[in-house]
Amino acid sequence: MNDGKGEGVAIANLIGGADGYSVVGWVYRWSTGEHAVMWDVYGPPQPVSEIRPDLSAEQKQEIGFGVLTRIGRNSS
């Protein structure tokens, strides 16, 4: 994605998955200033354990980091 054309730029890796060390997705910053998550195309979204490099509290809130850490876990 190309920021110069009004698209997104990857700013961080989402780390997690079954082993806790794999890149399972990316955080993109759009030219509008918004942030979004793009998942790895191989398989369903995986739980996220950390973001590298770390993001600000505001950025984490915008992408719903708390929810990303609970993906695939039972709510019971």
N, C-alpha and C positions, 0 to 999 in steps of 0.2 A: 504494500500500500504506500502511496506517495503523498506525503504531507504537502508538497508543493502544488498538488492538484486538488486540494481540499479533502484529502483522504486521511486515513489514520497512520500513525507511526507506532511501532511496538516499543514500549518503554520498560516492560518488565516481564519476566517469566513467572508462570504459576507452577510451583513445585508441589508434587504430591504423588498420587497414585498408590498402588499396592505396596511399592517399596519405599515410598516417602521421599524419593530422590529424583524422580523422573519429571521432565517438563511435560505438563499435561495441558497447558494453554498459555496464552499471552494476554497482557493488558495493553490496549491500544489507546493512544491519546489522539483525538480528532482535532482538526483545525478549528472547530467550534469551541474547543476547550473541554468537551465531554470525554469521558473514559468509557471503554467497553471491553468485554472479555471475548476472546476468540479461542475456542477449544481445539485441541488436536483433532485432526480428522479421522484418526484411527480409534473407533470405539466411542462409547458414551462419555459424557463429562465425568471426571474423577474428583474425589475430595482433594482439596488444596491444603497443604500444611504450611506453606510460606510463599512469600513473593520476593523475588530477587531481581534487581535491587529492591529494597523495601520502599513502600510508598507512604505518603503522609496519611494521617488519620482521615482527613477529608476525602482523599482519593480512595482509600479502602472502603469508606462508607458509600461512596458513589457506586463502586462496583459490587457492593454487597459481600464483602470479604467474609463476614460471619456466616452467611448462607453457604458460600463456596466451601467452607471447611466442613460442612455437614452433609454434603452431597453423598447420596448412597447409604447413609446411616439410618437405621430405624429410629423412628421418633418415640418409640415406646419406652 
